[in-house]
Amino acid sequence: MFAQRSADDKREYQSLLDAGSLAVTDQDRLIISLLRPDRLLDMTRYYTLFDSKAGKIVARYQQVFGIKALVKRISHFDEQGSREGGVIWHTTGSGKSFTMVFLSKALIWLEDLAKCRVFVVTDRIDLENQIARTFISAGALSDKDRRLAKALSGRDLAKKIGKSNERIMFSIINKFGAAAQYEEFYNPSENIIVLVDEGHRSQNGENNIRMQQALPNAAFIAFTGTPLLKDDKTENKFGTIIHSYTMQQAVADKTVTPLLYEERIPELNTNDVAIDKWFERITQKLTSEQKADLKRKFSKKGQVYQVEGRIELIAHDISDHFQNFKQQGLKGQLACDSKVSAIRYKHALDAIGKVSSVVAMSPPDTREGHEVVDAESKDIVQNWWQNNVAPKYGMDDTQYTKDIIDAFSEDAGPDIMIVVDKLLTGFDEPKNTVLYIDKPLKSHNLIQAIARVNRLHNKKQFGYLIDYRGILKELDTTIEKYQDLAERTQGGFDIEDLAGMYHAMDSEYKKLPMLHKKVWAIFADVPNKQDGNALRQSLSPKIEDREGVFIDTRLKKRDDFYVALTEFANVMKVALQSASYFEDSFFEGKRERYKNDLKAFMELRKQAREDANETINFDEFEDDIHSLLNKHIAGIEVKEPKGAYLVGNMGKDIKPEALSDDEARNQTDKITSRVTKIIEEDLADDPYAQEHFSKLLKKAIEDAKAMFDAPVKQYMMFADFEQDVKSRKVPDVPNEFIDESGKHNKHAQAYFGLFKHLFDASFLEENDLDNESLVSCAYDIDEVVNKAVAENSLNPSQMEKDIRVGLLKLLFKAIGTDNTKKLSDKVIDITRHGISRGN
């Protein structure tokens, strides 16, 4: 080991050994894991490439294991001779494009797969260009090959599928429908690997069907960074999940930036009096008929969001709030619900003049977002496009979008990009730091949107989500669905996969006292802490000779100081972005000291580095902190009625005693929303439980009104109620439907409940149908249904017929023909519901 090293190195190592056993470090583990001969050869051959822009790129561990799992999957064939496919679930920002490149290059070296061609399918031209550029810069595709690889039309796509031999091809999913009319649009080869980017968006409809028909034996691999939720069909369409890399893992690995969420809801949103006054003010010159017509038009809450007064209020808040980020050269996005809102925000921001902005949207004749259909709105969009876009680009938004993206990435480019749907998904810009949200977002669209600001940048510690629309409950629901996926996925995922994805601003700033003490603790040996020179001397190098080796005994102290200062500075940055920090009376008198101390520590750090001639660079936060220290958080006039929330903790057990009144009320609201949805949707397969809990919910809401002044008690009552609903804990239903392992036969319980739901107690008593008999009947019904479903999965009509016949034989003597028919109808309804939900 020391053949090529100096004798001093060997003596130093031997002295360490002589002193006792050496601790195993993370570096040791990394060396053993990565430099194992077989793995090192694999990494060199398959997982290293040279990018013309970024230089040498080595695959991250999730890419390595993802590709290994992919290769194993596509090496197998199903009974029809098709290569097997599946889903790669790698969180947004984890390098899916490079994973595609690594796979494409690895196939060349694998003898059994060397003949395979790769077909990359996306749903947007800009994404196609982005991935193609990645392939080119990484050396997987030449400029010449790129021109040949891209399908330019439906006819060209048909030729490439049926007759061409390009190893790598690209197409937009929409071209498959047009290509279907051509005879050559077919290739039965099993040596085609189709990589579908963001499979959840492009897996439905005719185009996808045409794609799979044209390539019947190809392996289809869906790449997605979005949780594949229960109501999505991505997994069923492409196969099972091959490999996963969650947001929590990416945050822990520091490959993406964690996200901070803050709710800043304008009071206008829910103030009916303000809405009425607004109408009175703007309709003074209208006739009574015109006023009535206008009020009908704007009676929906969604329309109120677009009124100029509200947009101007938010635009002022954004303009002030963004100033700290602007000074650091960072960028932001504003997500709107319609093109009209986007244009109005553009006008408002321009009028205020504190930030520059650009609008990214499709042409006027393309529906996007929650568009209104009135002539005035059409005119606004049409006129804006004609005046601002058409003179240079006409009605083609392809080049317009490209120029917007290029300008946004430049330091001198626009500060804020205003979007509707376009560029709210699949758009990556590391400088993009703040997402201002003024549109409803749900499910995978919500996760995709907030991931726009999670890319790493040297001036970013967090990505910021500023919510003007109130999406917190929807985010909570999405996490619940994420948890449902975890329960259904092979290896199993946990709600912890979202832990660390978000941080609450209110909990972050509360770390300041501890971190402030941590910095000062480094100077515990300095008697006079007001003496700047003494502090400086305590960090200056002190060289000592230890067994012939000269070491700086204060090196560790300086490193500890730098780390502690970085932690303190980063939390100060978060604190200065939160209104809660300025409203917290505990920090009265402390804020100025924290700022002054931070300035002094920054100067001390600069001096210490100069004294030590250090090459370690801690400048990444200097400009950031400088701008924040000299400017208070803007926009605190917009109230935060419910504070900031630790969204990563949603779905976890909450300690009631730790809740404030506002937090308890908020948690109660969320539980009520969740429970209502569970009763309406999940319990649709159990009419008796649904009826029971619907009544209890109404009673609980009434009881809660009497507890208005005791919000924590309200929360505890609803939390207990939610557990009962989730477990379907109905008082007069016995426990026989849960076996010893804890598995719950919900279908059998539902069949038991049907007897209670359809027939009164006297009827059941007259026919000797006690609970024991009903439990037996329920399991017999479950057996009849399972048999019919298994034997007739492709013939629903016959399935239902078999259920009716089976139940008639089973129940005729007990309850008669008419009652059996009544019960059979309900059993079939439950069966249909279960099949539709994949249960």
C-alpha positions in Angstrom: 0.0 0.0 0.0 2.9 2.3 0.6 5.1 1.2 -2.3 4.6 4.6 -4.1 4.3 6.7 -1.0 6.8 8.5 1.3 8.3 7.0 4.4 6.7 9.7 6.5 3.3 8.5 5.3 4.1 5.0 6.3 5.4 6.1 9.8 2.3 8.2 10.4 0.0 5.3 9.5 2.0 2.8 11.6 1.8 5.2 14.6 -1.9 5.3 14.3 -2.0 1.4 14.3 0.3 1.2 17.3 -2.1 3.5 19.2 -4.9 1.0 19.0 -7.7 -0.1 16.6 -8.8 2.4 14.0 -12.5 3.4 13.6 -14.2 2.5 10.4 -15.1 5.7 8.6 -17.6 6.5 5.9 -14.7 6.9 3.6 -13.6 3.4 4.4 -17.1 2.1 3.6 -17.2 4.0 0.4 -13.8 2.7 -0.8 -14.7 -0.9 0.0 -18.1 -0.6 -1.6 -17.1 1.2 -4.7 -13.6 0.0 -5.4 -14.4 -3.7 -5.3 -12.8 -5.0 -8.5 -16.0 -6.2 -10.2 -18.0 -3.1 -9.2 -15.1 -0.8 -10.3 -15.0 -2.4 -13.7 -18.7 -2.1 -14.0 -18.6 1.6 -13.0 -15.9 2.3 -15.5 -17.5 0.4 -18.4 -21.2 1.1 -18.0 -21.7 4.0 -15.6 -19.1 6.6 -16.6 -19.5 9.0 -19.5 -18.0 12.3 -20.7 -20.4 15.1 -21.2 -19.3 18.0 -23.5 -20.6 20.5 -21.0 -20.3 19.0 -17.6 -17.2 16.9 -18.1 -16.9 13.4 -16.6 -20.1 12.1 -15.2 -20.3 9.1 -13.0 -23.8 7.5 -12.3 -25.3 8.0 -8.9 -26.1 4.9 -7.0 -29.9 5.0 -7.8 -29.0 5.2 -11.5 -26.6 2.2 -11.2 -29.1 0.0 -9.3 -32.0 1.2 -11.5 -30.2 0.3 -14.7 -29.2 -3.1 -13.2 -32.8 -3.8 -12.4 -33.9 -2.5 -15.8 -31.4 -4.8 -17.7 -32.7 -7.8 -15.7 -36.3 -6.9 -16.4 -35.9 -6.4 -20.2 -33.9 -9.5 -20.5 -37.0 -11.5 -19.7 -39.9 -12.3 -22.1 -43.5 -12.9 -21.4 -45.7 -15.7 -22.7 -46.4 -13.8 -25.9 -42.7 -13.3 -26.7 -42.6 -9.6 -25.7 -39.9 -8.1 -23.6 -41.0 -7.3 -20.2 -41.3 -3.6 -19.1 -42.2 -1.7 -16.1 -41.8 1.6 -14.2 -38.7 3.5 -13.1 -39.9 5.8 -10.3 -37.1 8.2 -9.7 -38.0 11.5 -8.1 -37.9 14.7 -10.1 -34.4 16.1 -10.3 -32.6 12.8 -9.8 -31.2 12.6 -13.4 -33.7 10.5 -15.3 -32.4 11.8 -18.7 -28.9 10.6 -17.8 -30.3 7.3 -16.7 -31.7 6.9 -20.2 -28.3 7.7 -21.6 -26.4 5.3 -19.3 -28.9 2.6 -20.3 -28.5 3.3 -24.0 -24.7 3.1 -23.8 -24.8 0.0 -21.5 -26.8 -2.0 -24.0 -23.9 -1.8 -26.5 -21.7 -3.7 -24.1 -24.2 -6.4 -23.2 -24.1 -9.3 -25.7 -27.8 -10.3 -25.3 -29.0 -6.8 -25.7 -26.5 -5.3 -28.1 -29.0 -5.5 -31.0 -31.7 -3.5 -29.2 -32.8 -0.1 -30.5 -33.9 2.6 -28.1 -37.0 4.7 -28.7 -37.5 7.7 -26.5 -41.0 9.0 -26.3 -42.1 12.3 -24.7 -45.2 14.4 -24.6 -43.7 17.8 -25.4 -41.3 19.1 -28.0 -39.2 21.0 -25.5 -38.7 17.8 -23.4 -37.8 15.9 -26.6 -35.2 18.6 -27.4 -33.9 18.6 -23.8 -33.4 14.8 -23.7 -31.9 14.8 -27.2 -29.4 17.5 -26.1 -28.5 15.3 -23.1 -27.9 12.3 -25.4 -25.7 14.5 -27.7 -23.6 16.2 -25.0 -23.0 12.8 -23.4 -21.8 11.3 -26.6 -24.6 8.8 -27.1 -25.8 10.6 -30.2 -24.0 12.8 -32.8 -25.4 15.9 -34.3 -25.9 14.0 -37.6 -27.6 11.1 -35.9 -29.9 13.6 -34.1 -31.3 14.9 -37.3 -32.0 11.3 -38.4 -33.2 10.2 -35.0 -36.1 12.6 -34.6 -39.5 11.8 -36.2 -40.5 14.9 -38.0 -44.1 13.8 -38.8 -46.5 10.9 -38.6 -45.3 9.6 -41.9 -41.6 9.9 -40.9 -42.4 8.1 -37.6 -44.1 5.2 -39.5 -40.9 4.8 -41.7 -38.6 4.9 -38.7 -40.6 2.2 -36.9 -41.0 -0.1 -39.9 -38.0 0.4 -42.1 -35.2 2.5 -40.5 -32.3 1.1 -38.5 -31.3 4.1 -36.3 -30.2 2.8 -33.0 -31.7 5.7 -31.1 -34.9 7.4 -32.1 -37.1 10.2 -30.6 -40.8 11.0 -31.0 -43.6 13.0 -29.5 -46.5 10.7 -28.4 -49.0 12.7 -30.4 -47.3 11.6 -33.7 -48.3 7.9 -33.2 -52.0 8.6 -34.0 -51.0 10.2 -37.3 -48.6 7.5 -38.1 -51.2 4.7 -37.7 -52.6 5.4 -41.2 -49.4 4.2 -42.9 -48.8 0.6 -43.8 -45.2 0.5 -42.6 -46.2 1.6 -39.1 -45.5 -1.8 -37.6 -42.4 -3.6 -36.2 -42.8 -7.0 -34.4 -39.1 -7.0 -33.3 -38.5 -7.8 -29.6 -35.3 -5.8 -29.8 -36.8 -2.4 -29.3 -36.8 -0.7 -25.9 -39.3 2.2 -25.6 -38.4 4.7 -22.9 -41.5 6.8 -22.1 -40.7 10.0 -20.2 -43.2 10.9 -17.5 -45.3 7.9 -18.3 -48.2 9.0 -16.1 -48.9 11.9 -18.6 -48.6 10.0 -21.9 -50.0 6.6 -21.0 -53.6 7.1 -21.8 -55.6 7.6 -25.0 -55.3 6.5 -28.6 -51.7 7.6 -29.2 -50.5 5.2 -26.5 -52.6 2.4 -27.9 -51.2 3.0 -31.4 -47.7 2.9 -30.0 -48.2 -0.4 -28.3 -49.9 -1.9 -31.4 -47.1 -0.8 -33.7 -44.5 -2.3 -31.4 -46.2 -5.4 -30.0 -43.1 -7.1 -28.7 -41.1 -4.1 -27.5 -40.3 -3.5 -23.8 -42.0 -0.3 -22.6 -40.3 1.4 -19.7 -42.1 4.4 -18.1 -39.9 6.9 -16.3 -41.7 9.1 -13.8 -40.7 11.4 -11.0 -44.3 11.6 -9.8 -45.8 9.3 -7.2 -47.9 6.7 -9.0 -51.1 7.3 -7.0 -54.0 4.9 -6.6 -56.2 6.5 -9.2 -53.4 6.6 -11.8 -52.9 3.7 -14.2 -49.2 4.0 -14.9 -48.2 0.9 -13.0 -50.9 -1.2 -14.6 -50.2 0.1 -18.1 -46.4 -0.4 -18.1 -46.0 -3.1 -15.6 -44.8 -3.2 -12.0 -42.3 -0.8 -10.4 -38.8 -1.9 -11.4 -36.9 0.5 -9.2 -37.7 3.5 -7.0 -35.8 6.5 -5.6 -38.0 8.7 -3.5 -37.9 12.4 -2.7 -36.9 11.7 0.9 -33.9 9.7 -0.4 -32.9 12.5 -2.7 -33.1 15.1 0.0 -31.1 12.9 2.3 -28.5 12.4 -0.4 -28.5 16.2 -1.0 -29.2 15.6 -4.7 -32.2 17.9 -4.5 -33.1 20.9 -2.4 -35.7 20.5 0.4 -38.8 22.6 0.1 -40.2 25.2 2.5 -44.0 25.8 2.4 -45.7 29.0 3.6 -49.4 29.9 3.2 -50.1 33.5 2.4 -53.8 33.6 1.7 -55.3 37.1 0.9 -58.4 37.7 3.1 -60.4 38.5 0.0 -60.6 34.8 -0.8 -63.1 33.9 1.8 -64.6 37.3 2.7 -68.1 37.4 1.2 -68.6 41.0 2.4 -65.6 42.2 0.6 -66.8 40.4 -2.6 -70.1 42.2 -2.4 -68.5 45.5 -1.8 -66.2 44.9 -4.8 -69.2 44.3 -7.0 -70.9 47.4 -5.7 -67.9 49.5 -6.5 -67.3 48.3 -10.1 -71.0 48.1 -11.0 -72.1 51.6 -10.0 -72.8 52.6 -13.6 -74.6 49.4 -14.6 -78.3 48.8 -14.8 -79.8 46.4 -12.3 -80.1 43.7 -15.0 -76.4 44.1 -15.9 -75.4 43.9 -12.2 -77.4 40.7 -11.8 -75.8 39.2 -14.9 -72.3 40.1 -13.8 -72.8 38.8 -10.3 -74.0 35.4 -11.7 -70.9 35.3 -13.8 -68.6 35.9 -10.9 -70.6 34.1 -8.3 -68.2 31.1 -8.5 -65.2 31.4 -6.3 -62.9 30.5 -9.1 -63.8 33.7 -10.9 -63.2 35.8 -7.9 -59.6 34.7 -7.9 -59.1 36.5 -11.2 -60.4 40.0 -10.2 -57.7 42.6 -10.7 -57.9 43.9 -7.1 -56.9 40.5 -5.7 -54.2 40.1 -8.4 -52.7 43.5 -7.7 -52.6 42.7 -3.9 -50.7 39.5 -4.6 -48.5 41.1 -7.2 -47.4 43.7 -4.6 -46.7 40.9 -2.1 -44.7 38.9 -4.7 -42.7 42.0 -5.7 -41.7 42.7 -2.1 -41.1 39.1 -1.1 -38.9 38.4 -4.1 -36.4 41.2 -3.5 -34.0 39.1 -1.4 -33.9 36.4 -4.1 -33.5 39.0 -6.8 -30.4 40.4 -5.2 -28.9 37.0 -5.2 -29.5 36.4 -8.9 -32.1 33.7 -8.2 -35.3 33.2 -10.1 -39.0 32.4 -9.4 -42.1 31.1 -11.0 -45.7 32.2 -10.6 -48.3 29.5 -11.4 -51.7 30.9 -12.4 -55.1 29.3 -13.1 -55.6 30.8 -16.6 -54.0 32.8 -19.4 -56.1 35.8 -18.4 -54.7 35.7 -14.9 -51.2 35.3 -16.2 -51.6 38.4 -18.4 -53.1 40.4 -15.5 -50.3 39.4 -13.2 -47.8 40.5 -16.0 -49.5 43.9 -16.2 -49.6 44.3 -12.4 -45.9 43.3 -11.9 -44.8 45.6 -14.7 -46.8 48.5 -13.2 -45.2 48.0 -9.8 -41.8 47.8 -11.4 -39.8 45.9 -8.8 -39.3 42.7 -10.7 -39.1 41.8 -14.4 -41.3 39.0 -15.7 -42.2 36.9 -18.7 -45.3 34.9 -19.6 -45.0 31.3 -20.8 -48.2 30.1 -22.3 -49.6 28.4 -25.4 -51.3 30.4 -28.2 -54.8 31.9 -27.7 -56.6 29.0 -29.5 -55.1 26.4 -27.2 -56.9 25.6 -24.0 -54.7 25.7 -20.9 -55.5 25.7 -17.2 -58.9 26.7 -16.0 -59.9 28.8 -18.9 -63.0 30.9 -19.0 -65.0 31.1 -22.2 -66.4 34.7 -22.2 -65.6 36.9 -25.1 -63.8 39.5 -23.0 -61.2 36.9 -21.8 -60.7 35.7 -25.3 -60.0 39.2 -26.4 -57.6 39.9 -23.6 -55.5 36.8 -24.5 -55.8 37.4 -28.2 -54.8 41.0 -28.0 -51.9 40.3 -25.7 -50.5 37.5 -28.0 -50.9 39.7 -31.1 -49.1 42.6 -29.4 -46.3 40.7 -27.6 -45.7 37.4 -29.3 -47.1 37.3 -32.8 -44.9 40.0 -34.4 -41.9 37.8 -33.9 -43.2 34.3 -33.6 -46.7 34.3 -35.1 -48.9 31.5 -33.7 -46.1 29.0 -33.2 -45.0 28.9 -29.6 -42.1 26.5 -30.0 -39.4 29.1 -30.6 -41.1 31.5 -28.3 -40.9 28.9 -25.4 -37.3 28.1 -26.2 -36.3 31.8 -26.1 -38.2 32.3 -22.8 -36.3 29.3 -21.2 -32.9 30.6 -22.5 -33.6 34.1 -21.3 -34.8 32.9 -17.9 -31.5 31.0 -17.3 -29.5 34.2 -17.9 -28.6 36.5 -15.0 -29.9 39.5 -16.9 -33.0 37.6 -17.9 -36.5 38.0 -16.3 -36.8 37.5 -12.6 -40.1 35.6 -12.6 -41.7 33.3 -15.2 -45.5 33.4 -15.2 -47.0 30.1 -16.2 -50.3 28.4 -16.5 -49.6 24.7 -17.3 -46.7 25.0 -19.8 -43.3 24.7 -18.0 -45.0 23.9 -14.7 -43.8 20.3 -15.3 -40.7 19.0 -17.0 -38.9 22.3 -16.7 -35.5 22.4 -14.9 -33.6 25.5 -14.0 -31.3 25.4 -11.0 -31.7 29.2 -10.3 -35.5 28.7 -10.0 -36.0 29.1 -6.2 -39.5 30.3 -5.4 -42.8 29.0 -6.7 -45.7 31.4 -6.1 -48.9 29.3 -6.3 -52.2 30.9 -7.3 -54.0 27.9 -8.9 -55.5 24.7 -7.8 -53.1 21.8 -7.9 -53.8 18.1 -7.3 -52.2 14.8 -7.1 -49.2 14.2 -9.3 -49.5 17.6 -10.9 -49.0 19.1 -7.4 -45.9 17.1 -6.8 -44.5 17.9 -10.3 -45.2 21.6 -9.9 -43.5 22.0 -6.5 -40.5 20.1 -7.8 -39.7 23.0 -10.2 -37.8 24.6 -7.3 -35.9 21.6 -5.9 -32.9 21.7 -8.2 -29.5 22.3 -6.5 -27.8 25.6 -6.8 -24.9 27.0 -4.8 -27.0 29.9 -3.5 -30.0 27.8 -2.5 -30.5 26.0 0.8 -34.3 25.5 0.2 -36.8 25.8 -2.5 -39.7 28.0 -1.5 -43.4 27.3 -2.0 -45.6 30.4 -1.4 -49.2 29.5 -1.5 -51.9 32.1 -2.3 -54.6 29.6 -3.1 -54.8 27.3 -0.1 -53.5 23.9 -1.4 -52.4 22.6 2.0 -55.3 20.2 2.4 -54.8 18.9 -1.1 -51.1 18.3 -0.3 -52.2 16.4 2.8 -54.5 14.3 0.6 -51.8 13.6 -1.9 -49.5 12.4 0.9 -52.3 10.1 2.1 -52.5 8.7 -1.4 -48.7 8.3 -1.4 -49.0 6.3 1.7 -51.6 4.1 0.0 -49.2 3.4 -2.8 -46.6 2.5 -0.2 -48.8 -0.2 1.2 -49.5 -1.7 -2.3 -45.9 -1.6 -3.6 -43.7 -4.7 -3.6 -40.8 -3.7 -1.2 -43.1 -1.3 0.5 -42.6 2.4 1.0 -43.5 4.4 4.0 -44.9 7.9 4.5 -41.4 8.7 5.7 -40.5 8.9 2.0 -41.9 12.4 2.1 -40.3 13.4 5.4 -37.6 15.9 4.7 -39.3 17.0 1.5 -40.7 20.0 3.3 -39.7 22.0 6.3 -41.9 24.5 8.2 -40.7 28.0 8.3 -42.0 28.4 11.9 -40.0 25.4 13.1 -36.9 26.4 11.3 -36.4 29.9 12.8 -37.0 28.4 16.3 -33.6 26.7 15.9 -31.8 30.1 16.0 -31.2 30.3 19.8 -29.6 26.9 19.8 -27.5 27.5 16.7 -26.4 31.0 18.0 -25.2 29.4 21.2 -23.4 26.7 19.2 -21.3 29.3 17.4 -20.4 31.1 20.6 -19.6 27.8 22.3 -16.6 27.5 20.0 -15.1 30.5 21.7 -15.7 29.3 25.3 -12.0 29.6 26.1 -11.9 33.3 25.1 -12.3 35.4 28.3 -13.4 38.6 26.7 -15.8 37.8 23.9 -16.2 41.4 23.0 -12.5 41.5 21.9 -12.5 40.8 18.2 -8.8 40.4 18.1 -8.9 37.7 20.8 -11.6 35.8 18.9 -9.4 36.0 15.8 -6.3 34.8 17.6 -8.2 31.8 19.0 -8.8 30.7 15.4 -5.4 31.5 13.9 -3.1 28.6 13.0 -1.0 27.1 15.8 1.6 24.7 14.4 3.0 21.9 16.6 5.5 19.1 16.0 3.9 15.8 16.9 6.3 12.8 16.3 7.9 14.5 13.4 4.6 15.6 11.8 3.7 19.3 11.9 0.0 19.8 12.4 -2.2 22.9 12.9 -3.9 22.2 16.3 -6.6 24.8 15.6 -7.7 23.4 12.3 -10.6 21.5 13.8 -11.7 24.5 15.7 -11.8 26.6 12.5 -13.7 23.9 10.7 -16.2 23.6 13.5 -16.6 27.4 13.4 -17.3 27.3 9.7 -19.8 24.6 10.0 -21.6 26.2 12.9 -21.6 29.5 11.2 -23.1 28.0 8.0 -25.9 26.3 10.0 -26.7 29.6 11.8 -26.6 31.6 8.6 -28.8 29.2 6.7 -31.5 29.3 9.4 -31.2 33.1 9.6 -32.0 33.1 5.9 -35.1 31.1 6.5 -36.2 33.2 9.4 -35.9 36.4 7.4 -38.4 34.8 4.9 -41.0 34.0 7.5 -43.6 36.4 8.9 -43.9 34.1 12.0 -40.4 35.0 13.0 -41.2 38.7 13.2 -44.5 38.1 15.0 -42.9 35.8 17.7 -42.5 37.9 20.9 -39.8 35.5 22.1 -37.4 37.0 19.6 -38.1 40.6 20.5 -34.7 42.1 21.3 -32.9 39.1 19.8 -33.3 39.8 16.1 -30.9 42.7 16.0 -28.3 40.8 18.1 -28.5 37.8 15.7 -28.0 40.0 12.7 -25.1 42.0 14.3 -23.4 38.8 15.5 -23.8 37.2 12.1 -22.1 40.2 10.5 -19.3 40.0 13.0 -18.9 36.3 12.5 -18.8 36.7 8.8 -16.0 39.2 9.1 -14.2 36.9 11.6 -14.5 34.0 9.2 -12.9 36.2 6.4 -10.1 37.1 8.7 -9.5 33.5 9.9 -9.3 32.3 6.3 -6.8 35.0 5.5 -4.7 34.1 8.6 -4.7 30.4 7.7 -4.2 30.8 4.0 -7.0 28.3 3.5 -8.3 27.0 0.2 -11.6 25.8 1.5 -14.3 28.0 0.1 -17.2 29.1 2.3 -18.2 32.0 0.1 -21.4 30.3 -1.2 -23.5 32.0 1.4 -21.7 35.4 1.7 -23.7 37.3 -0.9 -26.8 35.6 0.1 -26.5 36.6 3.8 -25.3 40.1 2.9 -28.5 40.9 1.0 -30.7 39.3 3.7 -29.1 41.1 6.6 -29.7 44.5 5.2 -33.4 43.9 4.2 -36.3 42.7 6.3 -38.7 40.1 5.0 -41.1 41.7 2.6 -44.8 41.0 2.3 -45.5 40.4 5.9 -48.7 42.5 5.5 -50.2 39.4 3.9 -51.5 37.5 6.9 -50.6 33.9 7.7 -53.8 33.0 9.5 -52.8 29.4 10.1 -49.0 29.8 10.2 -46.5 27.6 8.4 -46.8 23.8 8.5 -44.4 20.9 8.7 -45.9 19.2 5.7 -43.5 16.2 5.9 -45.2 15.2 9.2 -48.7 14.9 7.6 -50.0 11.4 8.2 -47.9 11.0 11.3 -49.1 10.8 14.9 -49.5 14.3 16.3 -49.2 15.1 20.0 -52.3 17.2 20.9 -50.6 18.9 23.8 -48.1 20.4 21.3 -50.7 22.0 19.2 -51.6 25.7 19.3 -55.3 26.6 18.9 -54.8 27.6 15.3 -52.9 24.4 14.5 -55.6 22.3 16.2 -58.3 23.9 14.2 -56.3 23.4 11.0 -55.7 19.7 11.8 -59.4 19.3 12.6 -60.4 20.9 9.2 -58.0 18.5 7.4 -59.4 15.4 9.2 -62.9 16.5 8.4 -62.0 16.8 4.8 -60.2 13.4 4.7 -63.0 11.6 6.6 -65.7 13.0 4.3 -63.8 11.7 1.3 -63.2 8.3 2.9 -66.9 8.0 3.7 -68.0 9.1 0.2 -65.5 7.1 -1.8 -63.7 4.4 0.1 -66.9 3.2 2.0 -68.9 3.0 -1.2 -68.3 -0.7 -1.1 -69.9 -1.0 2.4 -73.3 0.6 2.4 -73.9 -0.2 6.1 -70.6 1.3 7.3 -71.1 4.3 5.0 -74.6 4.9 6.4 -73.4 4.5 10.0 -70.4 6.9 9.7 -72.3 9.5 7.6 -74.7 9.9 10.6 -71.8 10.0 13.1 -70.0 12.6 11.0 -73.0 14.9 11.1 -73.3 14.4 14.8 -69.5 15.1 15.3 -69.8 18.3 13.4 -72.7 19.4 15.6 -70.8 18.4 18.7 -67.7 20.3 17.6 -69.7 23.5 17.5 -70.2 23.2 21.2 -66.4 22.9 21.6 -65.5 26.0 19.6 -63.5 27.4 22.5 -61.7 24.1 23.0 -60.0 23.4 19.6 -57.6 20.8 21.0 -60.6 18.7 22.2 -62.2 19.1 18.8 -59.1 17.7 17.2 -58.9 14.8 19.6 -62.5 13.9 19.0 -62.1 14.0 15.2 -58.8 12.1 15.3 -60.4 9.2 17.2 -63.3 9.3 14.8 -61.0 9.1 11.8 -59.3 6.0 13.2 -62.8 4.4 13.6 -63.7 5.3 10.0 -60.4 4.0 8.5 -60.7 0.7 10.4 -64.5 0.5 9.6 -65.2 0.0 13.3 -69.0 -0.3 13.4 -70.3 -1.2 16.9 -72.7 -4.1 16.0 -70.3 -5.7 13.5 -68.3 -8.6 15.2 -64.5 -8.9 15.0 -64.6 -12.2 13.0 -63.7 -10.4 9.8 -60.1 -9.7 11.1 -57.9 -12.8 11.3 -55.1 -13.6 13.7 -52.5 -11.9 11.4 -54.6 -8.7 11.4 -55.8 -9.1 7.8 -59.2 -7.5 7.4 -61.7 -9.1 5.0 -63.6 -5.9 4.1 -65.7 -7.5 1.5 -67.1 -10.2 3.9 -67.8 -7.5 6.4 -69.6 -5.4 3.8 -71.8 -8.5 2.9 -72.5 -8.9 6.7 -73.5 -5.3 6.8 -75.9 -5.6 3.9 -78.3 -7.8 6.0 -78.3 -5.0 8.6 -78.7 -2.3 6.0 -81.5 -3.9 4.0 -83.5 -5.8 6.6 -84.8 -4.6 10.0 -84.0 -6.4 13.3 -87.4 -8.1 13.5 -87.0 -9.7 10.1 -83.6 -11.1 11.0 -84.9 -12.4 14.3 -87.9 -14.1 12.7 -85.6 -15.9 10.2 -83.1 -16.9 13.0 -80.4 -14.8 11.4 -78.3 -13.9 14.5 -74.7 -12.4 14.1 -73.1 -15.9 14.1 -75.3 -17.0 11.2 -74.7 -13.7 9.3 -71.0 -14.0 9.7 -71.2 -17.5 8.1 -73.4 -16.2 5.3 -71.0 -13.3 4.7 -68.1 -15.6 4.1 -70.2 -17.9 1.9 -71.2 -14.8 -0.2 -67.5 -13.8 -0.4 -66.6 -17.3 -1.7 -69.4 -17.1 -4.4 -68.2 -13.7 -5.5 -64.5 -14.6 -5.6 -65.2 -17.7 -7.7 -67.4 -15.8 -10.2 -64.8 -13.0 -10.5 -61.9 -15.5 -11.0 -63.7 -17.5 -13.6 -65.2 -14.6 -15.6 -62.7 -11.8 -15.3 -63.1 -11.0 -19.1 -66.9 -11.5 -19.1 -68.6 -9.1 -16.7 -72.1 -10.1 -17.8 -71.5 -13.8 -17.1 -69.7 -12.9 -13.8 -72.9 -11.1 -12.5 -75.1 -13.9 -13.7 -73.0 -16.5 -11.8 -73.1 -14.3 -8.7 -76.9 -14.1 -8.8 -77.3 -17.9 -9.4 -74.8 -18.7 -6.6 -76.5 -16.4 -4.1 -80.0 -17.7 -5.0 -78.8 -21.2 -4.2 -77.2 -20.0 -1.0 -79.9 -17.7 0.4 -83.3 -18.8 -1.1 -84.3 -20.8 1.9 -83.2 -18.2 4.5 -84.7 -15.0 3.1 -86.7 -15.9 0.0 -86.5 -15.0 -3.7 -87.3 -11.2 -3.6 -85.0 -10.5 -0.7 -82.2 -12.5 -2.3 -82.6 -10.4 -5.5 -82.5 -7.2 -3.4 -79.3 -8.4 -1.6 -77.8 -9.7 -4.9 -78.2 -6.3 -6.5 -76.2 -4.7 -3.7 -73.5 -7.5 -3.8 -73.1 -6.8 -7.5 -72.8 -3.1 -6.9 -70.0 -3.8 -4.3 -68.3 -6.1 -6.8 -68.4 -3.5 -9.6 -67.0 -0.9 -7.2 -64.2 -3.2 -6.2 -63.2 -4.1 -9.7 -63.3 -0.4 -10.8 -60.8 0.5 -8.0 -58.6 -2.6 -8.5 -59.6 -4.1 -5.2 
